Structures are given as C-alpha cells and as structure tokens.
Amino acid sequence: MKKHYLIICLYIILCSCRTNNIPKSTNPNIQIPPNTTVAFVDLNGNFYPENWDTQIGPYKKTSSLYLTAQQNNTTHILTNFETKKLAEYRQDISNKKRVFIFVHGYNNNEAKSKKNYDLLRTKINIDPTQDQIIEFYWDGLTSNNPFSSARIWFYATGYSQMAGEFGLRKILNEIHNKDIFIISHSRGASVVLSSLSNPPYNDKFRRDTESLGIAVDNKTPLSENANRIVCIMLAPAIGEIDFTKQSDNRAYRNFSPQLKNIHITTNKDDYVLKKFIGLQKELNPTTLGYNDRAYNTLKSTYSFFTVDNFDGQNSHSFDVYVNNPKFQKMIDTYVKNK
C-alpha cells in the first residue's frame, strides 16, 4: 500500500504545469560553418521552418507545431521546408567521413543543451574537414520548479519517441555510408531508439495523440544506407520496455544491421534514474541506466550492448557525465583511431 501511495503522489506531481522547449530564433534549423548542423523539432517531431512564429501563427504550448499550422491552413509550409532542409543536410554531409549527433534529455532548454553540446566538442577529436556535427534539439519540456523532473516526465517520454521516430530518423535517412556516432543523455536515449525503429507508445499517449489527428506509427522505416551506427547513451532513462514491439510488449523488436553498438552507462547513485524514492521500475522505467539488471536481460537478445559503470557519481547532469574520465575512454574507444 505504501508503494502504491507513493506512486499516486508522484502521478499528481507529474500532471502539473509544464513549459515547452521552443527555439529562441525564428530560424533555428541552420548550418554553422564549417561543419555544424542545427536541427530543432517540436513535440511531435516537426522541424521548425524559417520564420515559424509569423508564418504559421502563434505557437501554443498545449499543441504541436503541426496543429498550429493546421489551424492556420499552412501545413504546406512545414512540408516544403522539411523537404528543402533535408536536402541541405544530405548535401552538407555527403563529403564527410564521420557524423556526430548530439541528443539532450528531458527538462532541458535550448541554451542549457547548447552549453553541453559545446562541452562535448571539447572531448572529441573533431576534424572540421572530415566530420559533421548535428546538434539535435527536441521538446523534452522544461520547468524551474523544484519538482520539474517529476512534473514533466510522463509527457516527455511520449514526446521523446515522436522526436526520434518523426524527426531524427528523417535525418538518418539522408546519410549514406558513414560512421555515425550518436551521443545522448537521459531520455535522449529514447529519441535515439525511436529513430532506429518504431517505439511502443503508452496506450493513453497514443489515444490522446491520435485523437488530435496525429499518427504515431511511422510508415517510413530507417533506410538501409550502409551506415555504421554507434550509440553512446549517458544515463539512459529507459527500460526494457523501450526495446519491445509496438504490438507486443512481451517481445523485443529488431534493429537494423547498421546499428553496431549501444554503449551505456549505469549508475545506482544517479538520484534521477532512481526517481528519488526508488521508483526506477515504475512510471516509464529508467532501469537501463540505473543498474546492470536490465542490461543483462537485454544482452541475451542484443549482441551490440556494452556497459560502463559510473557508480559513485551522485549526479544526473549531462555535463557531469561528459566530464567523467570514463566518458573520455568511451569516446576514445570508437573515434580515436578512425
């Protein structure tokens, strides 16, 4: 009874106020010479077009960019911009050898994520002529409230799946025969997984989203483009269920042979993954990043798993994980001699 009471209390906290992570710029999806691409999607994975705030009307925090455009009969603006922007991504990447994609977690705004992305750059031996960096921003919601992590968690879990399935996957499908390194933090791991194959949505999230006329099942799969994909997931706020099939959460889903490795961290001292009061298995699990139990279970199905233990680090912050010497060793394993 005590555990159920705690779950009910946490649920009440989760259902309180939230703020969307929207770009400050009216033209956020840009190229920054010599080798950086900025990709910014809304809560349903739609890319923000140029002058999005004036072309499609005021963006409402309770709706998606798509719905706002639909209400203003300007959905063609989103479609046309996306086609143009993806072609630009393809061109910028075409002459590069390696592609690094950075994906932040939930409860992060653009400015905070940008600082962490800049920190990541300092840890990687980037060659500006051979490497392309993609800074991926998604709507993981934000809040300055002390209970912010709990307040927005339910919503962010579904939006992370939409961002990966309908946003990041489109970028991956423009990349051919490259070494791709995707570095994510926290719930960003869900964005990554959802870009690689369709995720299992929470039933309520599915019903609520589809009632707005937004499909959650993407008919365009990850293209087999002969890429070599390595995912480094710092403090992955996901569980075994995130690897299951949409139609049957008792069966694990398949991934493209392009996925060569998922390298995760585990940390029993990460209070966010523990969910403060020991509810890592409840309310959308965070067990993969908390300890090695979920990892050991998944390892028997997926041979691409590697793990590093970060026990003793009493922080969930992206920058603390990046500054941990163990992270540098993880990076060096894959990119030092490339």
VMD Tcl script that draws the C-alpha trace (Angstrom):
set ca {
  {0.00 0.00 0.00}
  {2.79 2.40 0.84}
  {4.39 1.94 -2.58}
  {1.08 2.49 -4.34}
  {0.52 5.64 -2.29}
  {3.89 6.98 -3.37}
  {3.06 6.22 -6.99}
  {-0.24 8.11 -6.71}
  {1.52 11.09 -5.15}
  {4.13 11.10 -7.87}
  {1.41 10.88 -10.51}
  {-0.22 14.03 -9.10}
  {3.10 15.82 -9.30}
  {3.62 14.62 -12.84}
  {0.34 16.04 -14.04}
  {1.06 19.63 -13.03}
  {2.30 22.55 -15.14}
  {4.85 22.30 -17.94}
  {6.65 24.56 -20.44}
  {7.68 23.64 -23.96}
  {11.25 23.78 -25.18}
  {10.86 26.04 -28.21}
  {13.67 27.79 -30.12}
  {14.53 31.40 -29.38}
  {15.43 32.00 -33.00}
  {12.83 32.39 -35.74}
  {15.14 30.32 -37.95}
  {16.65 27.61 -35.73}
  {17.42 24.90 -38.32}
  {20.61 26.29 -39.76}
  {24.11 25.39 -40.88}
  {27.02 26.84 -38.88}
  {30.29 26.77 -40.85}
  {32.45 24.88 -41.15}
  {30.80 21.65 -40.00}
  {27.76 22.06 -37.74}
  {24.08 21.44 -38.43}
  {21.36 22.55 -36.03}
  {18.14 20.52 -36.12}
  {15.23 21.63 -33.92}
  {11.92 19.74 -33.79}
  {8.72 20.29 -31.85}
  {6.96 17.85 -29.55}
  {5.70 15.76 -32.48}
  {8.97 15.72 -34.43}
  {8.15 18.56 -36.84}
  {11.07 20.71 -38.00}
  {10.64 24.41 -37.25}
  {10.55 26.32 -40.59}
  {12.03 29.74 -41.25}
  {10.03 32.49 -39.53}
  {7.87 29.79 -37.97}
  {6.34 32.13 -35.40}
  {4.95 34.51 -38.02}
  {4.27 32.14 -40.92}
  {2.06 29.70 -39.08}
  {0.73 31.90 -36.32}
  {1.34 31.90 -32.55}
  {2.66 28.62 -31.24}
  {0.54 27.29 -28.39}
  {2.32 25.37 -25.67}
  {-0.54 22.89 -25.42}
  {-0.44 21.92 -29.10}
  {2.09 20.86 -31.70}
  {3.60 22.95 -34.45}
  {1.62 20.80 -36.87}
  {-1.69 21.55 -35.16}
  {-0.97 25.27 -35.09}
  {-0.16 25.20 -38.80}
  {-3.22 23.09 -39.48}
  {-5.44 25.60 -37.72}
  {-3.96 28.31 -39.95}
  {-4.13 26.14 -43.11}
  {-0.35 26.39 -43.56}
  {0.80 22.79 -43.18}
  {2.36 23.09 -46.64}
  {4.94 25.43 -45.11}
  {6.15 22.64 -42.83}
  {6.22 20.11 -45.68}
  {8.05 22.35 -48.12}
  {10.59 23.47 -45.55}
  {11.30 19.94 -44.40}
  {11.97 18.76 -47.96}
  {14.33 21.67 -48.56}
  {16.14 21.32 -45.25}
  {16.67 17.57 -45.54}
  {18.21 18.10 -48.97}
  {20.61 20.61 -47.40}
  {21.51 18.14 -44.65}
  {22.24 15.49 -47.27}
  {24.48 17.86 -49.22}
  {26.44 19.05 -46.18}
  {27.10 15.51 -45.01}
  {27.86 13.98 -48.41}
  {31.57 14.82 -48.43}
  {32.20 13.98 -44.75}
  {33.55 10.75 -43.32}
  {32.04 10.82 -39.85}
  {28.82 12.27 -38.41}
  {28.38 13.09 -34.71}
  {24.83 13.61 -33.47}
  {24.19 15.08 -30.02}
  {20.82 14.47 -28.31}
  {19.90 16.07 -24.97}
  {17.47 14.72 -22.39}
  {14.17 15.92 -20.94}
  {13.81 19.09 -18.84}
  {16.38 20.94 -20.95}
  {16.04 24.21 -22.80}
  {17.99 25.25 -25.86}
  {20.58 27.34 -24.01}
  {21.40 24.63 -21.47}
  {21.66 21.96 -24.16}
  {23.90 24.17 -26.28}
  {26.39 24.50 -23.42}
  {26.51 20.74 -23.03}
  {26.94 20.25 -26.78}
  {29.84 22.70 -26.78}
  {31.39 20.74 -23.92}
  {31.02 17.52 -25.91}
  {33.01 19.07 -28.75}
  {35.98 19.56 -26.46}
  {36.02 15.84 -25.63}
  {36.02 14.63 -29.22}
  {38.87 14.89 -31.68}
  {36.85 16.68 -34.36}
  {38.26 17.09 -37.84}
  {36.39 20.06 -39.40}
  {37.02 18.79 -42.90}
  {36.08 15.14 -42.32}
  {33.47 15.36 -39.55}
  {29.96 16.78 -39.39}
  {28.25 17.63 -36.10}
  {24.46 17.62 -35.81}
  {23.04 19.33 -32.74}
  {19.59 17.83 -32.30}
  {17.07 19.70 -30.15}
  {13.67 18.29 -29.21}
  {10.82 19.24 -26.93}
  {11.58 17.43 -23.70}
  {9.72 20.18 -21.80}
  {11.24 22.45 -19.15}
  {10.44 23.80 -15.72}
  {12.18 25.82 -12.99}
  {10.07 24.18 -10.32}
  {11.96 22.04 -7.75}
  {9.80 19.10 -8.81}
  {10.41 19.79 -12.52}
  {11.82 16.35 -13.35}
  {8.77 14.59 -11.97}
  {6.23 17.11 -13.27}
  {7.13 16.70 -16.92}
  {8.27 13.08 -17.05}
  {5.05 11.47 -18.34}
  {4.73 13.90 -21.23}
  {8.42 13.90 -22.14}
  {8.51 10.12 -22.51}
  {5.99 10.21 -25.36}
  {7.47 13.30 -26.99}
  {10.92 11.71 -27.00}
  {9.52 8.86 -29.07}
  {7.85 11.22 -31.53}
  {11.04 13.29 -31.85}
  {13.05 10.23 -32.77}
  {10.53 8.50 -34.99}
  {9.47 11.56 -37.00}
  {12.45 13.89 -36.58}
  {15.84 12.27 -36.11}
  {15.00 9.29 -38.36}
  {14.47 11.63 -41.30}
  {17.99 12.97 -40.83}
  {19.47 9.48 -40.55}
  {17.74 8.52 -43.79}
  {19.68 11.27 -45.58}
  {23.05 9.83 -44.53}
  {24.78 7.19 -46.65}
  {27.82 5.02 -45.96}
  {29.12 7.00 -42.97}
  {30.39 6.32 -39.47}
  {27.65 7.78 -37.27}
  {28.17 8.40 -33.56}
  {25.03 9.37 -31.63}
  {25.69 10.65 -28.11}
  {22.62 11.04 -25.93}
  {21.81 11.89 -22.33}
  {18.94 10.74 -20.12}
  {15.64 10.45 -22.05}
  {17.55 11.34 -25.20}
  {18.21 7.59 -25.36}
  {14.53 7.15 -26.21}
  {14.85 9.67 -29.05}
  {17.72 7.60 -30.45}
  {15.97 4.23 -30.11}
  {12.82 5.64 -31.68}
  {14.79 6.89 -34.66}
  {16.13 3.39 -35.28}
  {12.75 1.59 -35.16}
  {9.17 2.38 -34.18}
  {8.75 2.54 -30.38}
  {6.00 1.11 -28.15}
  {3.82 4.04 -27.11}
  {1.93 4.27 -23.86}
  {-1.73 3.50 -24.63}
  {-3.01 6.79 -23.21}
  {-0.40 8.83 -25.08}
  {-1.35 7.02 -28.29}
  {-5.06 7.68 -27.80}
  {-4.57 11.32 -26.86}
  {-2.21 12.00 -29.77}
  {-4.26 10.21 -32.38}
  {-7.42 11.98 -31.17}
  {-5.74 15.20 -32.37}
  {-5.29 13.74 -35.83}
  {-1.58 12.96 -35.39}
  {-0.48 9.42 -36.27}
  {2.13 7.82 -34.02}
  {3.00 4.96 -36.35}
  {5.59 5.98 -38.91}
  {5.29 4.04 -42.15}
  {8.75 5.19 -43.29}
  {11.35 2.91 -41.64}
  {15.02 3.58 -41.13}
  {16.61 3.29 -44.58}
  {19.31 0.69 -45.10}
  {22.00 3.13 -46.22}
  {25.10 1.09 -45.30}
  {25.92 3.34 -42.36}
  {27.80 2.19 -39.27}
  {25.95 3.48 -36.20}
  {27.37 3.63 -32.68}
  {25.16 4.96 -29.86}
  {26.68 6.21 -26.63}
  {23.91 6.61 -24.06}
  {24.84 8.51 -20.93}
  {22.45 7.91 -18.01}
  {19.85 6.32 -20.32}
  {16.42 6.99 -18.79}
  {14.79 4.00 -20.45}
  {13.99 0.39 -19.59}
  {13.46 -2.99 -21.17}
  {10.03 -1.96 -22.42}
  {11.63 0.62 -24.71}
  {13.07 -2.24 -26.74}
  {9.79 -4.08 -27.19}
  {7.50 -4.23 -30.20}
  {4.58 -1.86 -30.64}
  {2.14 -4.73 -31.00}
  {3.52 -6.94 -28.23}
  {5.46 -5.59 -25.26}
  {6.46 -9.13 -24.34}
  {8.62 -9.45 -27.47}
  {11.74 -7.46 -28.33}
  {11.91 -5.68 -31.66}
  {14.56 -5.95 -34.35}
  {17.08 -3.27 -35.27}
  {18.93 -2.53 -38.47}
  {22.30 -4.24 -39.01}
  {23.66 -0.70 -39.34}
  {23.50 -0.50 -35.54}
  {26.92 -1.74 -34.48}
  {26.99 -0.82 -30.80}
  {24.95 0.68 -27.96}
  {27.34 1.68 -25.19}
  {25.53 2.65 -21.99}
  {26.41 3.85 -18.51}
  {24.90 2.50 -15.30}
  {24.88 4.41 -12.03}
  {22.99 3.39 -8.88}
  {23.94 6.74 -7.32}
  {22.10 8.76 -10.00}
  {19.14 10.07 -8.00}
  {17.11 10.94 -11.11}
  {17.36 7.43 -12.54}
  {16.45 6.12 -9.11}
  {13.48 8.54 -9.21}
  {14.46 9.83 -5.78}
  {12.37 7.32 -3.80}
  {13.25 4.10 -5.58}
  {10.64 4.01 -8.34}
  {13.03 3.29 -11.20}
  {10.83 0.36 -12.30}
  {7.60 2.36 -12.20}
  {6.01 5.09 -14.35}
  {8.07 4.56 -17.51}
  {11.16 2.71 -16.23}
  {14.70 4.12 -16.05}
  {16.23 0.78 -15.15}
  {18.72 0.53 -18.03}
  {20.78 3.42 -16.71}
  {20.29 2.62 -13.03}
  {21.96 -0.78 -12.68}
  {23.02 -3.75 -14.80}
  {19.87 -5.89 -14.41}
  {18.08 -4.58 -17.49}
  {21.37 -4.59 -19.38}
  {21.98 -8.27 -18.56}
  {18.48 -9.17 -19.69}
  {18.76 -7.28 -22.97}
  {22.29 -8.51 -23.61}
  {20.96 -12.03 -24.07}
  {18.92 -10.77 -27.04}
  {21.12 -8.00 -28.43}
  {24.83 -8.60 -29.01}
  {25.54 -4.93 -29.67}
  {25.48 -3.87 -25.98}
  {28.46 -2.57 -24.00}
  {28.35 -1.08 -20.50}
  {30.46 1.13 -18.23}
  {29.71 1.53 -14.54}
  {29.57 5.12 -13.22}
  {28.60 4.22 -9.63}
  {29.78 6.85 -7.15}
  {28.80 9.79 -9.33}
  {25.98 11.43 -7.43}
  {24.63 13.49 -10.31}
  {22.39 13.12 -13.35}
  {23.65 16.25 -15.14}
  {24.79 15.90 -18.73}
  {27.97 17.92 -18.15}
  {28.99 15.82 -15.13}
  {28.70 12.62 -17.18}
  {30.67 14.20 -20.03}
  {33.41 15.39 -17.67}
  {33.75 11.95 -16.07}
  {37.12 10.45 -17.19}
  {35.29 7.21 -18.03}
  {33.38 9.03 -20.76}
  {36.62 10.07 -22.44}
  {37.67 6.43 -22.53}
  {34.32 5.53 -24.08}
  {34.81 8.12 -26.80}
  {38.39 7.11 -27.47}
  {37.28 3.50 -27.95}
  {35.31 4.44 -31.04}
  {36.73 7.61 -32.55}
  {40.40 7.96 -31.61}
  {41.77 5.82 -34.40}
  {39.12 6.49 -37.01}
}
mol new
graphics top color blue
foreach p $ca { graphics top sphere $p radius 0.5 }
foreach p [lrange $ca 0 end-1] q [lrange $ca 1 end] { graphics top cylinder $p $q radius 0.2 }
display resetview
